[in-house]
Amino acid sequence: MKYAVVAACVASCVSGAGMAFAEDAGAFWQPMREKYNVMSDQACEGDGSAFRELMVGAIEADNPVAQNDLAWVFATERCVFHTDDMEAIVELQRDAADAGYPVAQSNIGVKYMKGIGVEQNADLAIAYFEAAMRSGYGEAAAELGTYFADGIRVERDIARANSLLEEAYSLGADDDMIATLIKALEKAAPTPQYTSSDRWEYYDGEAGYDLMQSGALLARVFLGRDQETGGYYYGMYRVSDDPMIHFMGVSVKHANGQDTELDMNGCGGQNCLIDYGDSAQVRIPISGRNQAAMLEAFKSGDTVKFRYQTEASYAENEFKTMTLGLKGSRKAIEAVQRYAPAPAVTTNTTRTTQPVSPPSSNVSDNGAQPEPNYTGGPSYYQENTKDGDQFCQAVETAEYPQHFYSEIAPRSQQSWLESPNGTLKPADLDYLGSATTVWKWGAPVRRSGKPWVLYKNGAAKRLNYTARDGVFDVYEDFSGSWQRDGGRGVVLRMKSKWKHSTSGYDYIECTGGTLTTRKDSGWRDGANATWQTCGMMWACSEWSDKYPEKRTTTELHGLVEWAPGDIASKELEWSQPRQD
């Protein structure tokens, strides 16, 4: 039978066709899958030598991968060797499936479910799909789940379809097939108000997990979708007589031991933090460019860790953490994606055997986050004034505070105490709490400085820069918070936004934060002018995960921009990483 079909196919050779694609069929089968996919692609395009070699593998060697790929060549209309002999196609696929090849098991499952070339048999189809799933083939789970969601040829079973959706995700099924299953579930199941899975629950557009103790709520982690805009958000609610006062960051730990640091989207310090007296909540919007990665991080991890400060931890010069479970989060978050309103999106339609990478957690195989690409944009913080405001309205004081002598190195103290002409004067730190300020380090920002943004509400960022094609782009590379400390001046702590492959995360901690004022002069508005400026000296330490030994430096910063009021992150415009 098969040899007769081959002869007919060879005789009907015509030109031109596209490519076949290989999904991951498991570690055992994948090398052969890749070999025979190339061969079947060439055969599909009319390469007689490749077709004969594929025939040898399928017919003479009884290789199940070659048999399945030969069946694909025969069944695909665009292929040169296409045939209408469905009996031969089914025979090849069934031989490959019975030999244990999961792709063929899924393919023959479709034949039995639909009755194509065989007598329709849903029970046998399900058995083949389940065999493929046991071998790790996620597409079989997505295919079978769609049948149960549609209720065609099998009795509709929404619970089983949802379970198969979980299975398809866990086995890394093709994105388009998962999308088909989700669409079938949306069509079949009414919008639920409530659903639960393990510890996580979905209710009215938000998924979450409550940490309870003796019947009392201690904390809640949540991920939801705005029912007007369709935008996603995540966050934490914590109940304590020592509530959060500054939010520092959040990371997800995955089952493989890797960590994903999540984008805080400008919500460091007190941004996005709501104080309820004996409790506090931080709610962080998820930007569109990070949506897929962040949602997948929440669904694929086993714990999420929030870092923050309370009044008590600040007094002890420490951070606090709250670790909450993500077990069962996938089903609840899928309910958020499926049932809450969403903006219209354009999806790609590709052949189901073409691999589409699952949403990335933005972490490479070694746990390091890739360096960003950058977009251009205005960076007006580099200007010397904003709307005519003069620099630095800090109030001068009679002498330097005590922390200046305990935190700042003697050599650095000397340079300030004996400043030329006595132009440097100590200033009151209250100024820092009255305005958002941007400080440059040492040399001019455009050449080598890395400005620090100290927000009025306690958030802090360090900005870095890149120059390409004559365009100067600035982006955020560290984030954290700053606080006043009566004994140490200003205390600032920041963590890098990216995890480096060689060193892990980088950390900066600075104390001292002594403020001075001086008169500066230059050319402004077409004439020579004089204005008041601020300077700040810090004692800083830097270290990383891999190199925990602290390297100490003394940092001198000058004010780059001052503006009244509480300026939000988006109002200080700089370039941000672009996620393509």
N, C-alpha and C positions, 0 to 999 in steps of 0.2 A: 504493500500500500504506500509506504513512505517513499520508496524508490520511484514508484510511478509518478507520484506528485512532484518529485524533484525533476524528473525528466520533463514534465510538462512546464515546470517553472523555468528551467534552463531554456527551453524552446521559446518562451514568451518574453525573453529579456528585452527591457526597454530602458530609457535613460532617466537619471536624476531622482533624488529624494533627499529628505532631511536627515537628521541624526536621531538615534535612539539614545536614551539617557539611563544611567544606572543609579538607583537608590541604594542605600546601604542595606545589604541583605544579610549582615552578620559577619563576624570575623572569619568563620570557617568558609563561607561561600563567596565572600567579597572578591578575593583575588581572581577566582574563576569568572565571577560576574563581570569584572572589569575587562578581562581578556576577551570573553565572548561578546560583550557589548560592542567593543571596537570592531570585532569581526563581523557581527551582524549589521552594524552601521554600514560597513563597506559592502557587504552583500546586498543590503537594501538599495544601495546606489548603483548596483550592477556589476560589482567586482566579482567575476566568475571564480577567481582563485580563492577569495575569501569565502564565497558561497560553498565551494567544494570542501574547504577545510572545516567549515561549520557543519557540513553534512557528515564528514568523517567523525567529528566529535559526537554528533547526535546519534547517528545510525550505527556506526561501527563500534565506537567506544562507549556508547550508552551513557554519555555524560549528561546528567540532568540539567545542568545550566545551559549546555549547548542545545539540548532538546527544547527547552523553554524559549531560547532565543530564536531557534529555527522556526518554532511555531509563531513567534512574533513577526518574523520576516514574511511567513506565508499569510498571516492574517491582516497585515497592514497594507491598505490599498495603495499607498504611495510608493511602496517598495516594488522593485523590478520583478521580483519573484513571487509576487502576490498570487494566491490561488483561492478559489471558492470552495475548496475541498475541506469543509469544516470537520469532517470525520477524522482526517489526518491531523488537523490542528489540535483537536481534542485529544487524540491518542498521544501525541507528543507531550502535551501539557500534563496529562494524567500520569504518564510514565515518569516525568520529572517530579510531579507532586508526590507520587508514591515512593520515590527515592528519597524524599525528605526535603526537597528544595522549597523554601518558604515562599518565594515569589511565584513559583508555579502552583503551589497550594492555594494561594490567594486567587490566581488567575482561574484555576479550574473551579474554585468556589463560586466565582461569578457565573461561570458556565452552568453549573448545577442550580444556582439560585434563579437564573433567568430561563433555563431550559434551552440554551444555545448549543446545538450539536449533540445534546444529550436530553434524556427525559428529565424534566424539572424535578428536583429533589432538595427541598430546603434543609432537611436534617443533614443530608450528606454535605451540602454546601457549608453549613455552620461548622461541621466537623473539620472540613478542610481549612476554613478561616481560623478556627481555634488552634489547629496544628501550626499554622503559619505564625500566629501570635506567640505560641510557646517558643518558637525559634527566634523571636525578637523582631518580627516584621510588623511595624506599626501600621502600614497601609491596610493590612487585613483587618485591624481593629476599626479603623475609620470606615472602611467599606461595609463591614458587618453592622457597625453602629448606625450607618445611614439607612440600612434596610429596616432596622428596628424602629428608628425615628419616623420613617415614612409609613411603616405598616403595610408595605407592599410585599406580597409573597410570604411574609411572616406576620404574625400578630404584633401589632404595635406595642412596644415596651419601652417607655420613656426612661424608666430607671436603668434598664440595661443599656440603652443608648448613651445615657450620661456616663455610666461606668466604662463603656467602651471609648468614650471621648477621653476620659482620664488615661485609659490604657494607650490610646493613640498618642497622646502627648508624651507619656512616659517612655514610649518606644521610639519617639522621634519621627512620627509619621510626616508625610509630605504636607506642607502648609495648605495647599489647595484642597486636598482631601479632607483635612480637618475643617476647613472653611465650609465645605459641602455638608459635612455632618452637623456643624453648628447651625447652618441655614435650615437644615431639615428639622433640627430640634426647635428652632425659633418658630417654624411654621406649625409644628405639631403640638407644642406645649404652650398653654396659656402663660402669660407673664406672672410669675409667682411673686407674692408679697414677701414670702419667707421660705428659706431653705437652709439646711444645715449639713455639715460634713465634718465628722470628727469634732474638733473644738471650734472650728470656724463656722460662722453663720452669715447668711445673706439676708438682709432686710431692706426693702425699699431703696434700692440703689447703692447700698453700702455693705461691704463685707468686713467682718471683724472678729476678733477673738478677745474675750474678757478673762483677765487673770483674777481669780477670786480667792479669798481666804476667809474661812469661817463665815461664809455667806456674804461677805462684804467685797465690793469691787475695789481692787488695788490699782489696776491699770487696764487699758484697752489699746490694742493696735488695730488700725482700720485702713481700708482702701476703698474709695468710692468714686462716684461719677456725678458731676453736677448735672442735675436733671434739666437745667435750662441750656447750658452751653455744651454739654457732652464731654467736658474736660475732666480728666482724672485727677485725683488727689490722694495723699496718704498722710498718716500721722499717728500720734499717740496721745492718749489721755491718761493722766496719772493723778491719783488721789493720795494726799499726804499732808500732814501738818507742817511739812517742810517742802513746799511746792517748787517746781522748776522756776528759775529766774533767767536762765540763758540756755538756749538750745545749741548744741555743738556739732551734731552730725548723726548719721545713721548708716549701718552696714548690714548686709544680709550674709549669713554663713550658709554655704551649700553643703550638701551631703558629701561631696568630694573633698571637703576641707578648705576650698577656696572662699575668699570673701569678696563681695561686691560692695564698694562704697557708693551709696546712692546720692544723686544730685539733690542738694537742698534748695535749689532754685531761689537763692537770695533769702532763705529763711533762717540764717544764723542769728545768734544773739537773741534779741527779743522780737525780731521780725516773725510774723505768723504765730506768735505765742499769745495765748489768751489766758489770763489769770482769773480764776474763779474763787480766790481766797484760800480754801483748803485743798484746791486742786488746780491743775493747769493743763491746757491742751495746745499742741502744736499741729497745725494742718498745713500741709505743703502741696502746692499745685505741681503737677507733673507736666513738664514742657513737652510739646509735640515731638521734638527730635529724640527725646529719651523715653517715650512712652512704651515702646515694645520691650526695650531692655529692662526698664523698671518693673513692668508688670510681670515679665518672665522671672525676674529675680525674686519677687514676692511669691510666685507660684512654685519655683523650683528649689527654694532654700529650705532649711529646717529650723532656723532661728533668725530673728531680726534684733539687732542691738541698737538702742538709742543712747546717745551720749549727751549729757546736760550738766548743768550746775544748779544747786540749790543754795539757799542762804547758808546752810550749815557746811556744805562742801566747799563753798567759796571761802568761808572763814578758815577752813583747814587747807586751803590752797590745793584742792583736789577736784577731779571730775567724778560724776556718778554715771552708772550705766543701768539700763533696764533691758533685760533680755526676754523676749516674748516668742512663743512658739508659732511656727508656720505650718504645722501638720494639718492637712485638710484644707489648706488655703486655696488650692487650685480650683476645686469645685465651686467654692463661694465666689472667688474672683471671676471665674468663667460666667457665673450668674450675673455679676456686675457688667461684664462685657456683652453678654447676650441680651439682657433685658433692660438695662438702663439706656436712655437715649444717647445716640452717638452721631457725630457729624458724618456726612457722606464721605466715603472713601472709594478710591479706585483700586480694584484688585486686578492682578495679572492672571490671565488664563493661559496655562501651560499644560502640556501633556503630563498625565499623572505620574509617569515614571521619571520625570525630570526632578532632580533633587532641589528643593528650595530650603535654604538654611533656616533653622528655627530662630526666633528672636534672640539676639545676642545679649548676654549680660554685660557686655563691654569689658570682659575679662579674657585675656589670652590663656593658652593652655598652662602657662606657668604662673597664673594668678595675677600677672601685671596688667594694668590697664594701658591701652595704646595711647601714644602721644596724640594730641588733638590736631585736627585741621582748623584753620582760622578763617574767619570772615572779616571783611573790612568794615569800617564804620567810624563815625566821629568820636573823638576822645577829648571832649572839651575841658576835662579836668586838667589838661596840661596848661590851660591858659592861666595867666597870673591874676586875673580877676573874673568875677562872674557878676554881670549886671552892675558893674561899678562898685561892688562892695570891696572895702579895704581888708587887707589881711589882718587877722589876729586881734580880736578885741579882749584878749586875756588881761586880767588885772595884775599889775606888777606888785611884787611883795618885797619886804625889806631884806630878806635873806633866803638862802636856799633851804628847802625842807630837810629834815634829818635823814630821810631815806637817800638823799643825794650823796651823803657821806658814807652810808653803809652799803649801798648797792653799786655805785659807779666807781670804777677803778681810779686810784689816786692820780694816775697820769692824765686821765680824761677830766677829772675834777680840776686839775691845775690849768688845763687849757681854757676852761670856762671861767674859773675864778680870776684868771689873769688875762682876760680877753682884751684885745687892743682897744685902747681908749675907754675901757669900761662900758662898751656898748651892749654887752649881754647882761640882762637883768632877770632875776628869777620871777616866775609868774605863777599865778594860782591855777591849779589843775581843774577848778570848776568850769573853766572854759570848755574843756573837752566834752562835758555833758550838755552843752548848750547848742552844739552845731555838729553836723557831719563834716569831717575834715579829711583831707587827702595829704599824705606826707610823702615826700620823696627822700630817697636815701642818698646821701653824699652828693655824687656828681649829678648833673642835669638828667632828668628823666629820659629824655630822648636818646641819650648815649649809653648809660649803664645803670640808671636807677631802677629800682623795683618799688613803686609806690605802695604804701599801705593806706587803706581806707578804714578810718575809724568812724563808724556810724554812731550817731547820737544815742541810739537805743542799745548800744553795747555789742553789736556785731562788728566783725573785723574781716578784712580781706587783704591779701597781697596780690598785686597785679604784676604780670610779667609782660614781655613784649617779643614780637618777632618782626623782622623787616624783610619784605620780599617785593621785588619789582618796584622799589621806591616807595612802597606803602608801609607805613608804620602801624602795626596792629597790636592792640593791647588785650590781654585776656587774664582771667582770674586763675591763679595756680595754688593759692593757699586760702583757707577760710577758718574762722574761729570766732573768738570774742575777746573783748577787753573789759576790765573792771578797775574801779578805784579801790585802793587799799591804803588805809591810813599809815601803815608802817612801811609800805614798799612802793608808794607812788602809784603808777599805773602798771597793772599786770596784764600781759597780752599772751594768748596761747593760740596757735594756729596749726593746722594739719594740711598736708598737701592733698590736692584734689585727685592726683594720680598715684597709683601704686607702681613703682618702678621694678623692673625684672631683677635688678641686681641688689637693691637695697630695701624694697618695700616702701611703706609710707615714710615721708619726712615730717619732722616736727620742729616748731619754733616756739620758744618761750622767752619772753622778755619781761624784765622788771625794772624798777627805777622810774622810768618815764618822767624825767625831770623836764619841766617846761620853762622856756625863757622867751623874752621878747627883745627885739632890737629894731632899730630904724634901718630901712634899706632904701636905696635910691636907684633910679634908672630912667630909661626912656619910656614914657607912657602917654598915649593919646597925643602924640606929636610934640611932646615937650618933656624936659627933665622933671622928674617928680620924686617925692619922698613918701614912703608909707611904712606902716608898722608890720613886722613879720614875726613869726614864731619859729622856734627851734625846739627839738626834743632829743634828749640823750637817753639811751637804754643800755642796760646790761643784758645781753641775749645769750641763749644756749640753743644749739641746733643738734639734732640727732636723727636716727632712722631706725626702722625695725631691725635691720640686720646689724647696724652699727650703733648700739645704744649708748656708747660713751659720748658724753656731751662735749661739744666744742664751743667754747665761750668767746664772745666778741663784744665790743662796745659799738653801738650803732648811733649815728647822728643823723637826724631827719630834719628837713625843713618843710614848712607848709607850702603846698602847691596851690590849693584852692580852698577858700572858705566861703560858705554860703549859709545864710540864716535858715533856721527851721530844720525839720526832720526830712532829709532827702532820702527817697526810696532808692533801692538798687538801680532800677531802670532809669532813674534820672541822672545817674552818673554813667554816661554812655561810654562803653568800651567794647572791643570786639570779644566775642565769645566763641568757644569751640563749636565747629559745625559737625554734626553727625550725618554723614552721607549714607 
